[in-house]
């Protein structure tokens, strides 16, 4: 009897073991945030009473990566190499790698730093003994045309956000911060009137804080923890306040992940050779993806934080695993999607997240039309967004005029 029980137990163990061994990683999606940076030059971060407002932040310049930021991105690439090296192999093959960035110098540089650590030259690719690096192509899309990684500027999203901001539920949440916003208006010399203003102030302080610059005395009472942190968390809350906003925000990347994984599972020639797809973006991308997956908890994602979405195959059955790389510390954890488990079959992954996966109609976005027609009074949304779109369009037009 004991022998039979031992034999049965051994059989169960062997089944579990071989099942786990047979599951093979097939495709890796990685969306990550850029590294530490100087305060941005978007006209929204640096405030009139900022003690560092006249600092040019040379040589990286405003919005540029600091050396710590560069190192943090390189460490992310090294982390990917350490954990996925066997899957990726030692040699860079162009057909296996897709690398895309938003139209920002810091995200483009961050992508290059990740690639440098991920694919150091080896053997025939070691072209310079004094430089342990090799060039790897990457692409980016102008922000006016980037609906995948900058969806928060799309008309449908802005309209949905305006409705959410006007809701009694959100206004009640914002009202809690009125005393803080009044005080900050006095301290900063800038009108602080909504969660978007709190968001940009938090990042102005964070960028300077990460550079070991001295902040105003009032800042230390509310930052990096405290009421201002609560304020920025409110901004992340409104960014994906309901299923409609989740669908139009992080849902864009979710749809891309699903489409690619389904194509791979069907053996589509356009993707079957690929192993890793890299997306270099911003903390808003990380928060939006976590929110659409139902994995977000109140926090601003750290510099170099990342979400890994893995596609596995076991005897013809495809499944998905999601992991969150914290940036600080440099480690990742496996996340479990509610109602899906980990791993989650690709089929169930699609079903569980169907309500926040955008349709073909949802992903249509005409920012250029928005930039030329909309006014601030027509849609009362996060301050500065529309101005950024117009400025980008004006800059592009000026560039074209110079080239003609």
C-alpha positions in Angstrom: 0.0 0.0 0.0 2.8 2.4 0.9 4.6 1.5 -2.3 1.5 2.3 -4.4 1.1 5.6 -2.6 4.8 6.5 -3.2 4.5 5.5 -6.9 1.4 7.6 -7.3 3.0 10.6 -5.7 6.1 10.2 -7.9 3.9 10.1 -11.0 2.2 13.3 -10.0 5.5 15.0 -9.3 6.8 13.8 -12.7 3.7 15.1 -14.5 4.1 18.5 -12.8 7.8 18.6 -13.5 7.6 17.7 -17.2 4.6 20.0 -17.7 6.6 23.0 -16.4 9.7 22.0 -18.3 7.8 21.7 -21.6 6.3 25.2 -21.3 8.6 27.3 -23.5 9.0 31.1 -23.7 8.2 32.2 -27.3 7.8 35.9 -27.3 8.7 38.7 -24.8 7.1 42.1 -24.8 8.8 44.8 -22.6 7.5 48.3 -22.0 9.7 50.4 -19.8 10.2 53.9 -18.5 13.2 56.1 -19.3 15.9 56.8 -16.7 16.4 59.6 -14.2 16.3 63.0 -15.9 16.6 66.8 -15.4 13.4 68.8 -15.1 11.4 68.9 -18.3 11.3 71.9 -20.7 7.5 71.4 -21.4 6.6 74.6 -19.6 4.6 72.8 -17.0 7.2 71.5 -14.5 9.5 74.4 -13.6 7.6 76.9 -11.5 8.2 80.7 -10.9 9.6 80.2 -7.4 11.7 77.2 -8.3 15.2 77.9 -6.9 16.7 76.0 -9.9 14.6 77.6 -12.6 17.6 79.4 -14.2 19.8 76.3 -14.2 20.4 75.1 -17.8 21.2 71.6 -16.5 24.2 71.2 -18.8 25.4 69.1 -20.3 22.3 66.9 -20.4 20.0 70.0 -20.7 16.3 70.2 -19.6 14.6 66.9 -19.8 17.8 65.0 -20.5 19.0 61.8 -18.9 21.4 62.1 -16.0 24.3 59.7 -15.7 22.4 57.9 -13.0 19.5 57.6 -15.4 21.8 56.2 -18.1 23.1 53.6 -15.6 19.7 52.6 -14.5 18.6 51.9 -18.1 21.8 49.9 -18.7 21.0 47.9 -15.6 17.5 47.1 -17.0 19.1 45.8 -20.1 21.5 43.7 -18.0 18.6 42.4 -16.0 16.9 41.3 -19.2 20.1 39.7 -20.4 20.5 37.8 -17.1 16.9 36.5 -16.9 16.2 35.9 -20.6 19.7 35.3 -22.0 19.1 31.6 -22.8 16.0 32.5 -24.7 17.5 35.5 -26.6 20.8 33.9 -27.4 24.2 35.6 -27.4 24.1 36.9 -31.0 22.0 39.8 -32.1 19.7 38.9 -35.0 17.8 41.8 -36.6 14.8 39.5 -37.3 14.4 38.7 -33.7 14.3 42.2 -32.2 11.8 45.0 -32.5 12.7 48.3 -30.7 10.4 51.3 -30.6 10.5 54.6 -28.6 8.3 57.6 -28.1 9.5 60.8 -29.8 11.6 62.0 -26.9 15.4 62.2 -26.6 15.3 60.6 -23.2 13.3 57.6 -24.3 15.4 57.2 -27.4 18.6 57.2 -25.4 17.1 54.9 -22.8 16.2 52.4 -25.5 19.8 52.5 -26.8 21.2 51.9 -23.3 18.9 48.9 -22.8 20.0 47.5 -26.1 23.6 48.0 -25.3 23.4 45.9 -22.2 21.0 43.4 -23.8 23.1 42.6 -26.9 26.8 43.2 -26.2 28.9 42.2 -29.3 30.2 38.7 -29.3 32.4 36.6 -31.7 31.9 37.9 -35.3 29.9 40.9 -34.1 32.8 42.2 -31.9 33.9 44.8 -34.3 36.0 47.1 -32.0 38.1 45.6 -29.2 38.1 49.0 -27.5 34.4 49.5 -27.5 32.1 46.7 -26.2 29.0 47.9 -28.0 27.3 47.4 -31.3 24.7 49.6 -33.1 21.1 48.3 -33.2 18.4 50.0 -35.1 15.3 51.4 -33.3 12.3 53.3 -34.6 10.0 56.0 -33.2 6.8 57.6 -34.3 6.1 61.4 -34.1 3.9 62.1 -31.1 1.2 63.5 -33.3 0.9 60.1 -35.0 1.7 57.8 -32.0 -1.6 56.4 -30.9 0.1 53.4 -29.3 2.3 55.0 -26.7 0.9 58.5 -26.5 -2.9 57.7 -26.5 -3.7 60.3 -23.9 -3.6 63.0 -26.6 -6.3 61.4 -28.7 -9.6 63.2 -29.1 -11.7 60.2 -27.8 -9.5 59.9 -24.8 -9.7 63.6 -24.0 -13.4 63.6 -24.3 -13.8 60.6 -22.0 -11.4 62.1 -19.5 -13.4 65.4 -19.5 -16.5 63.4 -18.6 -14.7 61.6 -15.9 -13.2 64.8 -14.4 -16.7 66.4 -14.4 -18.2 63.4 -12.4 -19.2 64.0 -8.8 -17.1 61.0 -7.8 -13.9 62.6 -9.1 -14.8 66.1 -8.0 -15.3 64.8 -4.4 -11.8 63.3 -4.6 -10.3 66.5 -5.9 -12.0 68.6 -3.3 -9.9 66.9 -0.6 -6.8 68.6 -2.1 -8.1 72.1 -2.3 -6.3 73.3 0.9 -3.1 71.8 -0.4 -3.5 73.4 -3.9 -4.2 76.8 -2.4 -1.0 76.6 -0.3 1.1 75.3 -3.2 -0.2 78.2 -5.4 1.3 80.6 -2.9 4.6 78.6 -2.4 5.3 78.0 -6.1 4.0 81.2 -7.6 2.0 79.1 -10.0 -1.7 78.4 -10.0 -2.2 74.8 -8.8 -5.8 74.0 -9.5 -6.1 70.3 -10.5 -4.5 66.9 -10.2 -2.5 67.5 -13.4 -0.9 70.5 -11.8 0.0 68.4 -8.8 1.4 65.8 -11.1 3.8 68.2 -12.9 4.9 69.8 -9.6 5.7 66.3 -8.2 7.9 65.5 -11.1 9.7 68.9 -11.0 10.6 68.1 -7.4 11.4 64.5 -8.1 13.8 65.2 -10.9 15.7 67.8 -8.8 15.5 65.5 -5.7 17.0 62.6 -7.7 19.9 65.0 -8.7 20.6 65.7 -5.0 19.6 69.4 -5.5 18.2 71.3 -2.5 14.5 71.7 -2.5 12.4 74.6 -0.9 11.8 73.9 2.8 8.0 73.5 2.2 8.6 70.7 -0.2 10.0 68.3 2.4 6.7 68.4 4.3 4.7 66.9 1.5 7.3 65.2 -0.7 8.5 62.5 -1.6 5.9 61.0 0.6 2.8 62.7 2.0 0.0 64.8 0.5 1.7 65.6 -2.8 2.2 61.9 -3.4 -1.5 61.4 -2.8 -2.1 64.1 -5.3 -0.1 62.5 -8.1 -1.8 59.2 -7.3 -5.1 61.0 -8.0 -3.8 62.0 -11.4 -3.0 58.3 -12.2 -6.5 57.5 -11.0 -8.2 59.9 -13.3 -6.0 58.8 -16.3 -7.7 55.4 -16.2 -10.7 56.2 -14.1 -13.1 53.8 -15.7 -13.2 51.0 -18.2 -13.6 53.4 -21.1 -10.5 55.3 -20.1 -8.5 52.1 -19.5 -9.5 50.9 -22.9 -8.4 54.2 -24.6 -5.2 54.5 -22.5 -3.3 51.3 -21.6 -5.7 49.4 -23.8 -3.7 50.5 -26.8 -0.6 48.6 -25.8 -2.7 45.7 -24.5 -4.3 45.4 -27.9 -0.9 45.4 -29.5 0.4 42.7 -27.1 -2.7 40.5 -27.8 -2.6 41.0 -31.6 1.1 40.0 -31.7 0.7 37.0 -29.4 -2.3 35.8 -31.4 -0.4 36.2 -34.7 2.6 34.3 -33.2 0.3 31.5 -32.0 -1.0 31.1 -35.5 2.5 31.0 -37.0 2.2 34.3 -38.9 5.4 34.9 -40.9 5.4 38.6 -39.9 6.3 37.8 -36.3 7.2 34.1 -35.9 10.9 34.9 -36.0 10.7 37.6 -33.4 11.8 37.0 -29.8 11.6 40.4 -28.0 9.7 43.6 -28.6 10.9 46.6 -26.7 8.8 49.8 -26.1 10.7 52.7 -24.5 8.3 55.2 -22.9 7.2 57.0 -19.8 5.9 56.2 -16.4 2.4 57.0 -17.7 2.8 54.0 -20.0 3.7 51.7 -17.1 0.8 52.9 -15.0 -1.6 52.6 -17.9 -0.6 49.0 -18.7 -0.8 48.0 -15.0 -4.2 49.6 -14.7 -5.6 48.0 -17.8 -4.3 44.6 -16.5 -5.9 45.2 -13.1 -2.5 45.1 -11.5 -1.9 48.8 -10.5 -1.6 50.0 -6.9 -1.3 53.7 -6.1 2.3 54.8 -6.8 4.3 56.6 -9.5 6.3 54.0 -11.4 10.0 54.5 -10.8 12.7 55.4 -13.4 13.4 52.3 -15.6 10.4 50.4 -14.3 9.0 47.9 -16.8 6.3 45.5 -17.5 7.2 42.1 -19.1 4.5 40.3 -20.9 5.6 36.8 -21.8 4.0 34.4 -24.3 4.7 30.7 -23.5 3.8 27.5 -25.4 3.2 24.0 -24.0 2.2 21.3 -26.3 0.3 23.6 -28.6 -1.3 25.6 -25.8 -0.3 29.2 -25.5 -0.2 31.0 -22.2 0.7 34.5 -20.8 2.8 35.6 -17.8 3.1 39.2 -16.6 6.0 40.5 -14.5 6.7 43.9 -13.0 10.2 45.2 -12.9 10.3 47.9 -10.1 13.4 49.8 -11.2 14.1 50.5 -7.5 15.1 47.8 -6.5 16.4 46.2 -9.7 14.2 43.1 -9.5 10.9 41.9 -10.9 7.9 40.0 -9.6 5.4 37.8 -11.3 1.9 39.3 -11.2 -1.4 37.5 -11.2 -4.3 38.9 -13.2 -7.7 38.4 -11.4 -9.7 35.7 -12.9 -6.8 34.6 -15.1 -4.0 33.1 -12.9 -0.4 32.8 -13.8 0.3 31.5 -16.3 -3.0 32.4 -18.0 -3.9 30.7 -21.2 -3.9 33.2 -24.1 -7.5 32.4 -24.8 -8.5 33.3 -21.2 -6.3 36.3 -21.2 -8.3 37.7 -24.1 -11.6 36.9 -22.5 -10.8 38.3 -19.0 -9.5 41.6 -20.6 -12.0 41.9 -23.4 -13.9 44.7 -21.7 -10.8 46.9 -21.7 -9.4 45.9 -25.0 -10.0 48.5 -27.7 -11.8 47.7 -30.9 -10.7 48.8 -34.4 -12.9 51.8 -34.0 -11.5 52.7 -30.6 -7.9 52.8 -31.8 -8.7 55.4 -34.5 -7.2 58.7 -33.5 -6.7 62.0 -35.3 -4.6 64.3 -33.2 -3.8 66.6 -36.1 -7.5 67.4 -36.4 -7.7 68.0 -32.7 -4.6 70.2 -32.6 -6.1 72.5 -35.3 -9.7 72.6 -34.1 -10.2 72.1 -30.4 -10.1 74.9 -27.8 -9.3 74.7 -24.1 -12.9 75.7 -23.3 -14.4 73.0 -25.4 -12.7 70.2 -23.5 -11.6 71.1 -20.0 -8.9 68.4 -19.5 -5.4 68.2 -18.0 -3.7 71.5 -18.5 -1.0 71.7 -21.1 -1.9 68.6 -23.1 -3.5 70.5 -26.0 -0.8 73.2 -25.9 1.8 70.4 -26.3 0.0 69.1 -29.3 -0.3 72.5 -31.0 3.4 73.3 -30.2 4.5 69.9 -31.7 2.4 70.6 -34.8 3.8 74.2 -35.1 7.3 72.9 -34.7 6.8 70.3 -37.4 5.4 72.9 -39.7 8.4 75.3 -39.1 10.8 72.4 -39.7 9.1 71.7 -43.1 9.2 75.4 -44.0 13.0 75.5 -43.2 13.6 72.4 -45.4 11.6 73.7 -48.4 
